[in-house]
């Protein structure tokens, strides 16, 4: 069974790059544009959750 969950991303502009943080998990990533930073954050969050899965409530 695949569980889908929505996460919140906070994106900040830092000079010539964007920094994105996933609020619920704490992962952080960066990119040169919005699309890249979101893609990088999704990838880093997926990798994190493979190693440290979220507890699923009943």
Secondary structure by P-SEA (a helix, b strand, c coil): cbbbbbbbbbbbbcccbbbbbccccccccccccaaaaaaaaaaaaaaaaaaccccccc
